Amino acid sequence: MSVNKKKSKQQVKATAKISAMEELLGPNLLTSKDQAVPTDTALKGKALVALYFGASWHQKCQLFDPLLKEFYTEYGRSAKLEIVYMSADSTEAEFNDYFDKMPWTALPIDREGGLTKGRIAHSLNVKGVPVLVVLDAATGYLVSDQAAQEVRRAMTSDGGNEDKAEIIKACKDLVIKWNDTTPLPFHEATLTGGLPSFMQLSIRDKIWTVLKTKWFVIVLILVLKWYKYR
């Protein structure tokens, strides 16, 4: 009888369904550079999970981090949002130094973690940093892959918010919007790669984007030739 009970418990354990977030992110997340906990423990009670694709060496990440930290501590945490850092750091030392300053969790940077990050980035068409992708914690489905731009607009005058009261309202409205959005499986969602569209860029970035295009270079060469021989 005891043998049957033992076998039954083993069978139940073997067939137990893992959560959507554990299936996506793997069995463990880091809560500090030296502390790993089960994914379901780290994300217990969370309604939203934001995957932060970033790197310590990237200037735009360095500029975005203070905004994201303030958004997370002031508005995200209380709204049951957890952030998971998906590191593109070159070395473990870089990761440890950078993550040590972060108030959220991170995907381990071992070989398995690197493979997991690569798989998720491929599924979400992520090709740069900083990118913030918000998922529904219960299903792992996509809520927004434009969250970095949304947070930046809510937290700064870029979104028309000139004072603290407007910023507070914009941030709270953003979290409500995420919670009210119907999450979609990755393969059914329209993926932008998380990077801003041309219309969302600043004037300086729009000019630089145009200058980098091959058509601009071609037109410039033609204009110079025309001016030379006219």
C-alpha positions as a Markdown table, in Angstrom:
| # | Residue | x | y | z |
|---|---|---|---|---|
| 1 | Met | 0.0 | 0.0 | 0.0 |
| 2 | Ser | 2.8 | 2.4 | 0.9 |
| 3 | Val | 4.5 | 1.5 | -2.4 |
| 4 | Asn | 1.4 | 2.4 | -4.3 |
| 5 | Lys | 1.0 | 5.7 | -2.5 |
| 6 | Lys | 4.6 | 6.6 | -3.2 |
| 7 | Lys | 4.2 | 5.7 | -6.8 |
| 8 | Ser | 1.0 | 7.8 | -7.0 |
| 9 | Lys | 2.8 | 10.9 | -5.6 |
| 10 | Gln | 5.6 | 10.5 | -8.0 |
| 11 | Gln | 3.2 | 10.2 | -10.9 |
| 12 | Val | 1.3 | 13.3 | -9.8 |
| 13 | Lys | 4.6 | 15.3 | -9.5 |
| 14 | Ala | 5.7 | 14.1 | -12.9 |
| 15 | Thr | 2.5 | 15.1 | -14.6 |
| 16 | Ala | 1.9 | 18.4 | -12.6 |
| 17 | Lys | 1.4 | 21.3 | -15.0 |
| 18 | Ile | 3.9 | 24.0 | -14.8 |
| 19 | Ser | 2.8 | 27.7 | -14.9 |
| 20 | Ala | 3.0 | 29.7 | -18.1 |
| 21 | Met | 5.7 | 31.9 | -16.8 |
| 22 | Glu | 7.9 | 29.0 | -15.7 |
| 23 | Glu | 7.4 | 27.4 | -19.1 |
| 24 | Leu | 8.5 | 30.6 | -20.7 |
| 25 | Leu | 11.3 | 31.7 | -18.4 |
| 26 | Gly | 12.5 | 28.5 | -16.9 |
| 27 | Pro | 12.5 | 27.1 | -13.3 |
| 28 | Asn | 14.4 | 30.0 | -11.6 |
| 29 | Leu | 14.9 | 33.7 | -11.5 |
| 30 | Leu | 17.5 | 35.8 | -9.7 |
| 31 | Thr | 16.3 | 38.2 | -7.0 |
| 32 | Ser | 19.9 | 39.3 | -6.4 |
| 33 | Lys | 23.2 | 38.4 | -8.1 |
| 34 | Asp | 23.7 | 35.6 | -5.5 |
| 35 | Gln | 20.1 | 34.4 | -4.9 |
| 36 | Ala | 18.0 | 32.3 | -7.3 |
| 37 | Val | 14.4 | 31.4 | -6.4 |
| 38 | Pro | 11.7 | 29.4 | -8.2 |
| 39 | Thr | 10.1 | 31.4 | -11.0 |
| 40 | Asp | 6.6 | 30.9 | -9.5 |
| 41 | Thr | 7.8 | 32.1 | -6.1 |
| 42 | Ala | 9.4 | 35.3 | -7.6 |
| 43 | Leu | 6.2 | 36.0 | -9.6 |
| 44 | Lys | 3.6 | 34.9 | -7.1 |
| 45 | Gly | 0.6 | 37.2 | -7.0 |
| 46 | Lys | 1.7 | 39.2 | -10.0 |
| 47 | Ala | -0.8 | 40.3 | -12.7 |
| 48 | Leu | 1.8 | 41.5 | -15.2 |
| 49 | Val | 5.4 | 40.6 | -16.0 |
| 50 | Ala | 7.6 | 42.9 | -18.0 |
| 51 | Leu | 10.6 | 41.5 | -19.8 |
| 52 | Tyr | 13.4 | 44.2 | -19.9 |
| 53 | Phe | 15.9 | 43.5 | -22.7 |
| 54 | Gly | 18.8 | 45.7 | -21.8 |
| 55 | Ala | 22.6 | 46.0 | -21.4 |
| 56 | Ser | 24.9 | 47.9 | -19.0 |
| 57 | Trp | 27.1 | 49.1 | -21.8 |
| 58 | His | 24.3 | 50.6 | -23.9 |
| 59 | Gln | 23.8 | 54.4 | -23.6 |
| 60 | Lys | 20.0 | 54.3 | -24.2 |
| 61 | Cys | 19.6 | 51.7 | -21.5 |
| 62 | Gln | 21.6 | 53.9 | -19.1 |
| 63 | Leu | 19.3 | 56.8 | -19.8 |
| 64 | Phe | 16.1 | 54.7 | -19.6 |
| 65 | Asp | 17.0 | 52.8 | -16.4 |
| 66 | Pro | 16.3 | 55.7 | -14.0 |
| 67 | Leu | 12.8 | 56.3 | -15.5 |
| 68 | Leu | 12.0 | 52.6 | -15.4 |
| 69 | Lys | 13.2 | 52.3 | -11.8 |
| 70 | Glu | 11.0 | 55.2 | -10.7 |
| 71 | Phe | 8.0 | 53.9 | -12.6 |
| 72 | Tyr | 8.4 | 50.4 | -11.1 |
| 73 | Thr | 8.9 | 51.6 | -7.5 |
| 74 | Glu | 6.2 | 54.3 | -7.6 |
| 75 | Tyr | 3.5 | 52.7 | -9.7 |
| 76 | Gly | 4.4 | 49.2 | -11.0 |
| 77 | Arg | 5.0 | 47.3 | -7.8 |
| 78 | Ser | 1.7 | 48.4 | -6.2 |
| 79 | Ala | -0.1 | 47.4 | -9.5 |
| 80 | Lys | 1.3 | 43.8 | -9.2 |
| 81 | Leu | 3.8 | 44.3 | -12.0 |
| 82 | Glu | 7.2 | 42.5 | -11.9 |
| 83 | Ile | 10.1 | 43.2 | -14.2 |
| 84 | Val | 12.5 | 40.5 | -15.3 |
| 85 | Tyr | 15.9 | 41.7 | -16.6 |
| 86 | Met | 16.9 | 39.9 | -19.8 |
| 87 | Ser | 20.6 | 40.8 | -19.9 |
| 88 | Ala | 22.7 | 41.4 | -23.0 |
| 89 | Asp | 25.7 | 42.2 | -20.9 |
| 90 | Ser | 29.1 | 40.9 | -22.2 |
| 91 | Thr | 30.4 | 39.4 | -19.0 |
| 92 | Glu | 29.2 | 38.1 | -15.7 |
| 93 | Ala | 31.0 | 40.9 | -13.9 |
| 94 | Glu | 29.1 | 43.5 | -16.0 |
| 95 | Phe | 25.8 | 41.8 | -15.3 |
| 96 | Asn | 26.5 | 41.5 | -11.6 |
| 97 | Asp | 27.5 | 45.2 | -11.3 |
| 98 | Tyr | 24.5 | 46.4 | -13.3 |
| 99 | Phe | 21.9 | 44.0 | -11.8 |
| 100 | Asp | 23.0 | 44.9 | -8.3 |
| 101 | Lys | 21.5 | 48.3 | -8.8 |
| 102 | Met | 18.2 | 47.0 | -10.0 |
| 103 | Pro | 15.1 | 46.5 | -7.8 |
| 104 | Trp | 13.6 | 43.7 | -9.8 |
| 105 | Thr | 14.3 | 40.1 | -10.9 |
| 106 | Ala | 16.5 | 38.8 | -13.7 |
| 107 | Leu | 16.9 | 35.8 | -15.9 |
| 108 | Pro | 20.1 | 33.8 | -15.0 |
| 109 | Ile | 22.9 | 34.5 | -17.3 |
| 110 | Asp | 24.2 | 30.9 | -17.4 |
| 111 | Arg | 24.1 | 28.9 | -20.6 |
| 112 | Glu | 20.5 | 27.8 | -20.1 |
| 113 | Gly | 19.4 | 31.4 | -19.3 |
| 114 | Gly | 21.2 | 32.6 | -22.5 |
| 115 | Leu | 19.3 | 30.1 | -24.6 |
| 116 | Thr | 16.0 | 31.0 | -23.0 |
| 117 | Lys | 16.6 | 34.7 | -23.6 |
| 118 | Gly | 17.5 | 34.0 | -27.2 |
| 119 | Arg | 14.4 | 31.9 | -27.8 |
| 120 | Ile | 12.1 | 34.6 | -26.3 |
| 121 | Ala | 13.8 | 37.4 | -28.1 |
| 122 | His | 13.4 | 35.5 | -31.4 |
| 123 | Ser | 9.7 | 34.8 | -30.6 |
| 124 | Leu | 9.1 | 38.4 | -29.9 |
| 125 | Asn | 11.2 | 39.7 | -32.8 |
| 126 | Val | 13.4 | 41.7 | -30.4 |
| 127 | Lys | 16.5 | 43.0 | -32.2 |
| 128 | Gly | 17.7 | 45.8 | -30.0 |
| 129 | Val | 17.8 | 47.4 | -26.6 |
| 130 | Pro | 16.3 | 48.9 | -24.5 |
| 131 | Val | 13.0 | 47.0 | -25.1 |
| 132 | Leu | 10.3 | 46.4 | -22.5 |
| 133 | Val | 7.7 | 43.7 | -23.2 |
| 134 | Val | 4.7 | 43.4 | -21.0 |
| 135 | Leu | 3.1 | 40.0 | -20.6 |
| 136 | Asp | 0.0 | 38.7 | -18.8 |
| 137 | Ala | 1.4 | 36.8 | -15.8 |
| 138 | Ala | -1.3 | 34.1 | -15.9 |
| 139 | Thr | -1.0 | 33.1 | -19.6 |
| 140 | Gly | 2.3 | 34.4 | -20.7 |
| 141 | Tyr | 0.6 | 36.1 | -23.6 |
| 142 | Leu | 1.6 | 39.5 | -25.0 |
| 143 | Val | 0.1 | 42.7 | -23.7 |
| 144 | Ser | 2.5 | 45.3 | -25.2 |
| 145 | Asp | 5.9 | 45.2 | -26.8 |
| 146 | Gln | 6.1 | 49.0 | -26.9 |
| 147 | Ala | 6.2 | 49.4 | -23.1 |
| 148 | Ala | 9.6 | 51.2 | -23.1 |
| 149 | Gln | 8.1 | 54.0 | -25.2 |
| 150 | Glu | 4.9 | 54.0 | -23.2 |
| 151 | Val | 6.8 | 54.4 | -19.9 |
| 152 | Arg | 9.0 | 57.1 | -21.3 |
| 153 | Arg | 6.0 | 59.1 | -22.6 |
| 154 | Ala | 4.2 | 58.7 | -19.2 |
| 155 | Met | 7.3 | 59.7 | -17.2 |
| 156 | Thr | 8.5 | 62.7 | -19.2 |
| 157 | Ser | 7.3 | 65.8 | -21.0 |
| 158 | Asp | 7.6 | 63.9 | -24.2 |
| 159 | Gly | 4.1 | 62.7 | -23.5 |
| 160 | Gly | 2.9 | 66.2 | -22.7 |
| 161 | Asn | 3.2 | 65.7 | -18.9 |
| 162 | Glu | 4.6 | 68.9 | -17.5 |
| 163 | Asp | 4.1 | 68.4 | -13.7 |
| 164 | Lys | 4.1 | 65.6 | -11.1 |
| 165 | Ala | 0.3 | 65.4 | -11.0 |
| 166 | Glu | 0.2 | 64.8 | -14.8 |
| 167 | Ile | 2.9 | 62.2 | -14.6 |
| 168 | Ile | 1.2 | 60.3 | -11.8 |
| 169 | Lys | -2.1 | 60.2 | -13.7 |
| 170 | Ala | -0.3 | 59.1 | -16.9 |
| 171 | Cys | 1.5 | 56.3 | -15.2 |
| 172 | Lys | -1.6 | 55.0 | -13.4 |
| 173 | Asp | -3.5 | 55.2 | -16.7 |
| 174 | Leu | -0.8 | 53.2 | -18.4 |
| 175 | Val | -1.0 | 50.4 | -15.9 |
| 176 | Ile | -4.8 | 50.4 | -16.2 |
| 177 | Lys | -4.4 | 50.2 | -20.0 |
| 178 | Trp | -2.1 | 47.2 | -19.7 |
| 179 | Asn | -4.5 | 45.4 | -17.4 |
| 180 | Asp | -7.4 | 46.1 | -19.7 |
| 181 | Thr | -5.7 | 45.0 | -22.8 |
| 182 | Thr | -6.6 | 41.5 | -24.1 |
| 183 | Pro | -3.4 | 39.5 | -24.2 |
| 184 | Leu | -2.6 | 37.6 | -27.3 |
| 185 | Pro | -0.3 | 34.6 | -28.0 |
| 186 | Phe | 2.9 | 35.7 | -29.6 |
| 187 | His | 2.0 | 34.1 | -33.0 |
| 188 | Glu | -1.3 | 36.0 | -33.1 |
| 189 | Ala | 0.1 | 39.4 | -32.1 |
| 190 | Thr | 1.5 | 42.1 | -34.3 |
| 191 | Leu | 5.1 | 42.3 | -33.2 |
| 192 | Thr | 7.1 | 45.5 | -33.5 |
| 193 | Gly | 10.3 | 44.2 | -32.0 |
| 194 | Gly | 9.8 | 46.6 | -29.2 |
| 195 | Leu | 11.7 | 49.5 | -30.8 |
| 196 | Pro | 9.9 | 52.8 | -31.5 |
| 197 | Ser | 8.2 | 53.4 | -34.8 |
| 198 | Phe | 9.5 | 56.4 | -36.9 |
| 199 | Met | 6.6 | 58.6 | -35.7 |
| 200 | Gln | 7.5 | 57.9 | -32.1 |
| 201 | Leu | 11.1 | 59.1 | -32.5 |
| 202 | Ser | 12.3 | 62.5 | -31.4 |
| 203 | Ile | 13.1 | 65.0 | -34.1 |
| 204 | Arg | 16.9 | 64.4 | -33.7 |
| 205 | Asp | 16.4 | 60.6 | -34.0 |
| 206 | Lys | 14.1 | 61.0 | -37.0 |
| 207 | Ile | 16.8 | 63.1 | -38.8 |
| 208 | Trp | 19.5 | 60.5 | -37.9 |
| 209 | Thr | 17.3 | 57.7 | -39.1 |
| 210 | Val | 16.8 | 59.4 | -42.4 |
| 211 | Leu | 20.5 | 60.1 | -42.7 |
| 212 | Lys | 21.4 | 56.5 | -42.2 |
| 213 | Thr | 19.1 | 55.2 | -45.0 |
| 214 | Lys | 20.6 | 54.1 | -48.3 |
| 215 | Trp | 18.1 | 56.1 | -50.3 |
| 216 | Phe | 19.2 | 59.3 | -48.6 |
| 217 | Val | 22.8 | 58.5 | -49.6 |
| 218 | Ile | 21.8 | 57.7 | -53.2 |
| 219 | Val | 19.8 | 60.9 | -53.5 |
| 220 | Leu | 22.6 | 62.9 | -52.0 |
| 221 | Ile | 25.1 | 61.5 | -54.5 |
| 222 | Leu | 22.8 | 62.3 | -57.4 |
| 223 | Val | 22.2 | 65.8 | -56.2 |
| 224 | Leu | 25.9 | 66.4 | -55.8 |
| 225 | Lys | 26.6 | 65.1 | -59.3 |
| 226 | Trp | 23.9 | 67.3 | -60.7 |
| 227 | Tyr | 25.2 | 70.3 | -58.9 |
| 228 | Lys | 28.8 | 69.6 | -60.1 |
| 229 | Tyr | 27.9 | 69.2 | -63.8 |
| 230 | Arg | 25.0 | 71.7 | -64.2 |
